[in-house]
Amino acid sequence: MKHEFVGELGRAWAYDDDAVIGDPGGFGEVFRGSSQDNELPCAVKRVRLRSGDEEERRRRDREVAAANFLVASNNDRPRRHILMPLDHCVLDDELLIVMPLADHSLRQSLVRGLPDHEKFVAARHTVLGLMELAELAMLHHDIKPRNILKFASDWKLADFGMARLLDDETASFMFRGGTKP
């Protein structure tokens, strides 16, 4: 079934919930999508939210804050090894995050058999992505092969749902909602 929505930046997007791509995540699913004029293929991450749940609200707010922060920081200096969101919106009980469409994940590449030299490239690009995040005072908190995506010759860090901004109040909360010791 095709779903259409307008993101926070005013652009119209669409995705088909029969077009699941990538590996299933802990909190969301990713679908093949496009701008409504079909000029820009993309991926749309859908995170279903439980109404009235404080942990859900905080998780949604962190993911939206991370997306907003990354979009704003991209204006200062483009980030080569971080997957920058294109747009997002909260629609009813769903958070929708629009992202560039990747070729595949590192997990998928490892399952198919990745040559050693390409493993080194993936590792190097992951470290460069972590360095780019450190420049932004941001921690990822969920580095794993399914969250490292291939775009042409570059590997990029993706999925900032558990990320923390070190300069923000979210830094005082762990993922489960407790405070730091």
C-alpha positions as CSV (number, residue, x, y, z in Angstrom):
1,M,0.0,0.0,0.0
2,K,1.4,3.4,-1.0
3,H,1.6,6.1,1.7
4,E,2.1,9.8,1.0
5,F,3.2,12.5,3.5
6,V,4.7,16.0,3.6
7,G,7.9,16.4,5.6
8,E,8.9,19.1,8.0
9,L,10.8,20.8,5.1
10,G,7.6,21.0,3.0
11,R,8.5,18.4,0.4
12,A,6.0,15.7,-0.5
13,W,7.2,12.1,-0.1
14,A,5.8,8.6,-0.7
15,Y,6.7,5.0,0.3
16,D,5.2,1.6,-0.3
17,D,4.9,-0.6,2.8
18,D,5.2,-3.6,0.5
19,A,8.7,-2.5,-0.5
20,V,10.7,-3.3,2.6
21,I,14.4,-2.8,2.2
22,G,17.4,-3.6,4.4
23,D,17.5,-5.5,7.6
24,P,14.7,-5.1,10.1
25,G,15.7,-2.9,13.0
26,G,14.7,-3.0,16.6
27,F,12.3,0.0,16.4
28,G,11.6,0.6,12.8
29,E,11.3,-0.7,9.3
30,V,12.8,0.9,6.2
31,F,10.9,1.1,2.9
32,R,11.8,2.1,-0.7
33,G,10.3,5.6,-1.3
34,S,10.5,8.6,-3.5
35,S,9.7,12.3,-3.7
36,Q,6.1,12.5,-4.8
37,D,7.2,13.8,-8.2
38,N,9.3,10.6,-8.5
39,E,12.5,12.6,-9.1
40,L,14.4,11.4,-6.0
41,P,14.5,7.8,-5.0
42,C,14.9,7.5,-1.2
43,A,14.5,5.3,1.8
44,V,11.8,6.0,4.4
45,K,12.3,4.7,8.0
46,R,9.0,4.2,9.8
47,V,9.1,4.1,13.6
48,R,5.7,3.3,15.1
49,L,5.0,5.1,18.3
50,R,2.9,4.0,21.2
51,S,0.7,6.8,22.4
52,G,1.1,7.9,26.0
53,D,4.3,6.0,26.6
54,E,6.9,8.3,28.2
55,E,9.8,6.2,27.0
56,E,8.4,6.2,23.4
57,R,8.0,10.0,23.5
58,R,11.6,10.5,24.7
59,R,12.9,8.0,22.0
60,R,11.0,9.8,19.3
61,D,12.2,13.2,20.5
62,R,15.8,12.0,20.6
63,E,15.5,10.6,17.0
64,V,13.9,13.9,15.8
65,A,16.5,16.0,17.6
66,A,19.3,13.9,16.1
67,A,17.8,14.2,12.6
68,N,17.4,18.0,13.0
69,F,20.9,18.4,14.4
70,L,22.4,16.4,11.5
71,V,20.5,18.4,8.9
72,A,21.6,21.7,10.4
73,S,25.2,20.6,10.8
74,N,25.4,19.6,7.2
75,N,25.1,23.2,6.2
76,D,28.3,24.0,8.1
77,R,30.3,21.3,6.5
78,P,29.1,18.3,4.5
79,R,29.8,15.0,6.2
80,R,31.0,12.3,3.8
81,H,30.7,9.3,6.2
82,I,27.4,10.1,8.0
83,L,24.1,9.4,6.4
84,M,22.3,12.7,6.5
85,P,18.5,12.6,6.7
86,L,16.6,14.5,3.9
87,D,13.4,15.2,5.9
88,H,11.1,13.8,8.5
89,C,7.6,14.1,10.0
90,V,5.5,12.8,12.8
91,L,2.2,11.6,11.4
92,D,-0.4,10.2,13.7
93,D,1.5,7.5,15.7
94,E,4.5,7.2,13.3
95,L,7.8,8.9,12.9
96,L,8.9,9.0,9.2
97,I,12.5,9.7,8.4
98,V,13.5,10.2,4.8
99,M,17.0,9.3,3.8
100,P,19.1,8.8,0.7
101,L,18.7,5.3,-0.8
102,A,21.8,3.1,-0.1
103,D,23.1,0.4,-2.3
104,H,23.3,-2.1,0.6
105,S,24.4,-2.6,4.2
106,L,27.7,-3.9,5.5
107,R,25.8,-6.8,7.0
108,Q,24.5,-7.8,3.6
109,S,28.0,-7.5,2.1
110,L,29.5,-9.6,4.8
111,V,26.8,-12.3,4.3
112,R,27.6,-12.4,0.5
113,G,31.3,-12.4,1.1
114,L,33.3,-9.2,1.2
115,P,36.9,-9.2,0.1
116,D,39.5,-8.3,2.7
117,H,40.5,-5.0,1.1
118,E,36.9,-3.9,1.1
119,K,36.6,-4.8,4.8
120,F,39.4,-2.5,5.5
121,V,37.8,0.3,3.5
122,A,34.5,-0.2,5.4
123,A,36.4,-0.1,8.7
124,R,38.3,3.0,7.7
125,H,35.1,4.8,6.6
126,T,33.3,3.8,9.8
127,V,36.2,5.3,11.8
128,L,36.0,8.5,9.7
129,G,32.2,8.6,10.3
130,L,32.8,8.3,14.1
131,M,35.4,11.1,13.8
132,E,32.8,13.3,12.0
133,L,30.3,12.5,14.8
134,A,32.9,13.4,17.4
135,E,33.4,16.8,15.7
136,L,29.7,17.3,16.2
137,A,29.8,16.2,19.9
138,M,27.5,13.2,19.1
139,L,27.7,9.6,20.1
140,H,26.1,6.9,17.9
141,H,25.5,4.2,20.5
142,D,24.4,1.5,17.9
143,I,27.4,0.7,15.7
144,K,26.8,-2.6,13.9
145,P,27.1,-3.9,10.3
146,R,23.4,-3.2,9.5
147,N,23.9,0.4,10.4
148,I,26.8,1.0,8.0
149,L,25.5,1.6,4.5
150,K,27.2,1.6,1.1
151,F,26.7,4.6,-1.2
152,A,28.8,4.1,-4.4
153,S,32.4,4.0,-3.1
154,D,31.6,5.3,0.4
155,W,30.4,3.6,3.6
156,K,28.3,5.8,5.9
157,L,27.0,5.5,9.5
158,A,23.2,5.4,9.6
159,D,20.4,5.0,12.2
160,F,20.8,7.6,14.8
161,G,17.8,6.5,16.9
162,M,20.0,5.8,19.9
163,A,22.4,8.7,19.3
164,R,23.2,11.2,22.0
165,L,24.2,14.9,21.6
166,L,26.8,15.5,24.2
167,D,26.0,19.2,24.6
168,D,22.3,18.5,25.0
169,E,20.0,17.3,27.8
170,T,19.6,14.0,26.1
171,A,23.2,13.2,27.1
172,S,21.9,12.8,30.7
173,F,19.7,9.9,29.7
174,M,20.6,6.4,28.8
175,F,18.5,4.6,26.2
176,R,16.3,2.8,28.7
177,G,15.4,6.2,30.3
178,G,17.6,6.0,33.4
179,T,20.1,8.7,34.3
180,K,23.9,8.3,34.2
181,P,25.5,7.1,37.4
